Amino acid sequence: MEGYESVRIEADPKIGVLLEGRGIRVEDIQKVIAFAEVAENFFTNSSTGHSLACRRPSKTTYWVEYGREGDFYRIYSAYSHRMKILEEFNMPAKLKKTTDWFCNKCGVPLELATVKLSYLDETFAADTPACPSCQRVCVSEEDAVEKMALAEKMLEDK
């Protein structure tokens, strides 16, 4: 991906420590933001105004929560997971629920959906927010660093 180097980012020192602990590099964050901003492929939180975008360059999906401040992007968090989201298989969740996040492309609030995920040749379903129009899935930080990380570890230890 070309041009990501020009994406200027800033973060509080605590966020820098968090990202270092998660093994997320500055280049990973810059690439996510560059891709999201060019393609307008991100979610926006109606309460905070933060944007949330992802990019899967290989076997890892990187998520970045950020906000634009003048000529730079403020990083609020970043996380990753190795599960593949099979977005074309979304189904309405049993519980109808919307979130504070909405799809920037479609302009609609995300709704809880039953989404198919795969990892190490295993496929399973999980309820997570998704756009009811374009089917793009939003993985929360809690789901990625707790639930998905635990499932990944369990499947690797299998």
C-alpha positions as CSV (number, residue, x, y, z in Angstrom):
1,M,0.0,0.0,0.0
2,E,1.5,3.3,-1.1
3,G,1.1,6.7,0.5
4,Y,0.5,5.4,4.1
5,E,3.8,7.1,5.3
6,S,2.1,10.5,5.0
7,V,-0.6,9.6,7.6
8,R,0.5,11.5,10.7
9,I,-0.6,9.9,13.9
10,E,-0.4,10.9,17.6
11,A,-1.3,9.0,20.7
12,D,-1.1,9.4,24.5
13,P,1.9,7.6,26.0
14,K,-0.5,5.0,27.6
15,I,-1.8,4.1,24.2
16,G,1.8,3.7,22.9
17,V,2.5,1.2,25.7
18,L,-0.7,-0.7,25.0
19,L,0.1,-0.9,21.3
20,E,3.6,-2.0,21.9
21,G,2.3,-4.8,24.2
22,R,-0.1,-5.9,21.5
23,G,2.6,-5.9,18.9
24,I,1.0,-3.3,16.7
25,R,3.4,-1.1,14.8
26,V,3.0,2.5,13.6
27,E,3.0,1.3,10.0
28,D,0.1,-1.1,10.7
29,I,-2.0,1.8,12.1
30,Q,-1.0,4.2,9.2
31,K,-2.0,1.6,6.6
32,V,-5.4,1.0,8.3
33,I,-6.2,4.7,8.4
34,A,-4.9,5.4,4.8
35,F,-7.0,2.5,3.4
36,A,-10.1,3.6,5.4
37,E,-10.0,7.2,4.5
38,V,-9.4,6.7,0.8
39,A,-12.2,4.1,0.5
40,E,-14.4,5.8,3.2
41,N,-14.5,2.3,4.7
42,F,-15.0,2.9,8.4
43,F,-17.5,3.0,11.2
44,T,-18.3,6.2,13.2
45,N,-19.4,6.3,16.8
46,S,-22.4,8.6,17.2
47,S,-21.5,9.3,20.9
48,T,-17.8,10.0,20.6
49,G,-17.3,10.9,16.9
50,H,-14.5,8.4,16.8
51,S,-13.9,6.4,13.6
52,L,-13.1,2.6,13.7
53,A,-11.5,1.0,10.7
54,C,-9.9,-2.3,9.9
55,R,-7.5,-3.8,7.3
56,R,-6.5,-7.5,6.8
57,P,-3.2,-7.4,4.9
58,S,-2.5,-11.1,5.5
59,K,-3.6,-13.4,8.3
60,T,-4.1,-10.7,10.9
61,T,-6.9,-8.1,10.9
62,Y,-5.9,-4.8,12.5
63,W,-8.5,-2.4,13.9
64,V,-7.8,1.2,14.8
65,E,-10.1,3.6,16.7
66,Y,-9.1,7.1,15.8
67,G,-10.2,10.7,15.3
68,R,-9.0,13.4,12.9
69,E,-7.5,16.5,14.5
70,G,-6.3,19.0,11.9
71,D,-3.6,17.4,9.9
72,F,-3.1,14.4,12.0
73,Y,-5.1,11.4,13.4
74,R,-5.4,10.9,17.2
75,I,-5.2,7.2,18.0
76,Y,-7.5,6.0,20.8
77,S,-6.9,2.3,20.5
78,A,-5.8,-0.4,18.2
79,Y,-6.1,-4.2,18.4
80,S,-5.9,-7.2,16.2
81,H,-7.2,-10.8,15.7
82,R,-6.4,-13.6,13.4
83,M,-10.0,-14.9,12.7
84,K,-11.3,-14.5,9.3
85,I,-14.8,-12.9,9.1
86,L,-17.0,-14.5,6.5
87,E,-19.1,-11.4,6.0
88,E,-21.3,-12.7,3.2
89,F,-23.0,-15.1,5.7
90,N,-24.4,-12.6,8.2
91,M,-27.8,-13.4,9.6
92,P,-30.0,-11.4,12.0
93,A,-29.2,-12.1,15.6
94,K,-31.9,-13.6,17.8
95,L,-31.8,-10.4,19.9
96,K,-32.5,-7.2,17.9
97,K,-30.1,-4.6,19.1
98,T,-28.4,-1.5,17.6
99,T,-25.2,0.1,18.7
100,D,-23.7,3.6,18.9
101,W,-21.6,2.7,15.8
102,F,-22.9,3.4,12.3
103,C,-21.6,2.5,8.8
104,N,-20.0,5.5,7.2
105,K,-20.7,4.2,3.7
106,C,-24.4,3.4,4.3
107,G,-25.2,5.9,7.0
108,V,-27.1,3.4,9.0
109,P,-26.6,2.1,12.6
110,L,-25.0,-1.2,13.1
111,E,-27.2,-4.0,14.3
112,L,-26.3,-7.2,16.1
113,A,-25.9,-10.0,13.6
114,T,-24.9,-13.6,13.8
115,V,-21.6,-13.7,11.9
116,K,-19.6,-16.6,10.7
117,L,-15.9,-16.7,11.7
118,S,-13.1,-19.1,10.7
119,Y,-9.8,-19.9,12.2
120,L,-7.5,-22.9,11.6
121,D,-10.1,-24.7,9.4
122,E,-12.8,-24.3,12.1
123,T,-15.9,-22.2,11.4
124,F,-18.4,-21.0,14.0
125,A,-20.9,-18.3,14.6
126,A,-20.8,-15.3,16.9
127,D,-23.1,-12.3,17.5
128,T,-21.4,-9.0,16.7
129,P,-22.4,-5.7,15.2
130,A,-22.7,-5.4,11.4
131,C,-24.2,-3.1,8.9
132,P,-27.6,-4.3,7.9
133,S,-27.2,-2.8,4.4
134,C,-23.6,-3.7,3.2
135,Q,-23.0,-6.5,5.8
136,R,-19.6,-5.2,6.9
137,V,-18.8,-6.5,10.4
138,C,-17.5,-4.5,13.4
139,V,-15.4,-6.3,15.9
140,S,-15.1,-4.5,19.3
141,E,-11.9,-4.3,21.2
142,E,-13.4,-6.4,24.0
143,D,-14.4,-9.2,21.5
144,A,-11.0,-9.2,19.8
145,V,-8.7,-9.1,22.8
146,E,-10.7,-11.3,25.1
147,K,-13.1,-13.6,23.4
148,M,-11.4,-14.1,20.0
149,A,-8.0,-14.3,21.5
150,L,-9.2,-17.0,23.9
151,A,-10.9,-18.9,21.0
152,E,-7.7,-18.6,18.9
153,K,-5.6,-20.0,21.8
154,M,-8.0,-22.9,22.4
155,L,-8.0,-23.8,18.7
156,E,-4.2,-23.6,18.5
157,D,-3.8,-25.8,21.6
158,K,-6.3,-28.4,20.2
